[in-house]
Amino acid sequence: MDYLRTEFQANLDSEQEERSTISESGSCDSYDQQRPSFADEHGLMELLEGDRAYDLIYRNCKSALGDQCELLSILRNGFATVGSRAKLKAFQVFQEAVEMKHGGGGGGSNKARVKYGWCAVKKTELKSVLEYGFSQPRNDGSYGRGLYLSPDNALLECLKDSAEESEDGMRFMLLSRVLLGKSEIVSGGSTQSCPSSPEFDSGVDDLASPSKYIVWSTHMNTHVLPEFLVCIKAPFNFNRSPKRLRSPWMAFPVLIKALSKFLPPSQILIIQKHYKDQQNRRISRSELIQRVRHITGDKLLVHIIKAFGHKAQH
């Protein structure tokens, strides 16, 4: 999987040196001829089958999603407005700065560690994100305050974490360049909102195989460059996967305390051991969640999380 991600990254990086064939109309939505197309309205350019970037992204999406979702269109950020061009220039300036900071000497070195990452956006905010950037952190707060992006090979997880856009299942997924620089590991439950020291530029949930790129709120409009938009139609109840059990309001110690009312002490001890292993970085957070689900069952977890969410709202 690392090889595939590297291959995708290299091919898409190489493609950026060339200009793509484009059309002047988007197909994410239907508009009459008197109104601007979706693409024109948002400063985007729709890519066509046969375009190198289109083919790379399409294969990446199909590999991740299979036949679960319908891929409607792939569009490129045209950086047509003053604001979007300024964001492009700012990203390039910060990329050079991070490169110099970590001793990059040119010659094709990638000390800045620029990767591609996914994040979901709502249709109503897409235009402002492309023009002005992200106005606030977009996450559940489980890894601190910032923008979380999924690696380019983790579209499915990102899509399942996205809110349903409309009854017809339309989703809008941004594929952005992410300036990672030197990453530090961030544990679940962190309240961090900026690098812990000048040595670091970003965060990850796992150094060896990250499932989340964490770009702090202080960096999210200089270290993330939205470059492509993929419009996807997901089936009904697509988000209601057993994997989506982590509550944005509920820390694990609170969850364990709630579970102790339903489970025998022996099982609680096992869960506490798994949690300790995760805190000591012997297992990942996703592995912790899977182990807890195996012990408790999804029905009990959902019941507790929903009850806690209702209590937090009152």
RACOR-V208527 format. One record per backbone hydrogen bond with DSSP energy under -1.0 kcal/mol. NH is the residue of the N-H (numbers start at 1). CO is the residue of the C=O. Records with the same first field share a line. If there is no record, write none. Layout:
BEGIN
NH=CO ; CO
END
This chain:
BEGIN
5=1
6=2
7=3
8=4
9=5
10=6
11=7
12=8
13=9
14=10
15=11
16=12
17=14
18=15
23=46
35=32
41=37
42=38
43=40
44=39
45=76
47=74
51=48
55=51
56=52
57=53
58=54
59=55
60=56
61=57
62=58
63=59
64=60
65=61
66=62
68=65
70=233
72=231
73=231
75=229
76=45
77=227
78=43
85=81
86=82
87=83
88=84
89=85
90=86
91=87
92=88
93=89
94=90
95=91
96=92
97=93
98=94
99=95
100=96
101=97
102=98
103=100
104=99
109=106
113=110
115=178
117=176
118=150
119=174
121=172
129=125
130=126
131=127
132=128
133=128
144=141
145=192
147=215
149=213
150=118
152=116
154=151
158=154
159=155
160=156
161=157
169=166
171=232
173=230
174=119
175=228
176=117
177=225
178=115
179=223
180=113 ; 178
181=112
184=202
186=204
189=142
190=187
200=197
201=182
202=182
203=214
204=184
205=212
213=149
214=203
215=147
217=145
219=216
220=216
222=219
223=219
225=177
227=175
228=175
229=75
230=173
231=73
232=171
233=70
234=169
238=235
241=239
244=241
245=243
255=251
256=252
257=253
258=254
259=255
260=256
261=258
262=259
263=259
268=264
269=265
270=266
271=267
272=268
273=269
274=270
275=271
276=272
277=273
278=274
279=275
280=276
281=278
282=277
288=284
289=285
290=286
291=287
292=288
293=289
294=290
295=291
296=292
297=293
301=297
302=298
303=299
304=300
305=301
306=302
307=303
308=304
309=305
310=306
311=307
312=308
313=309
314=311
END
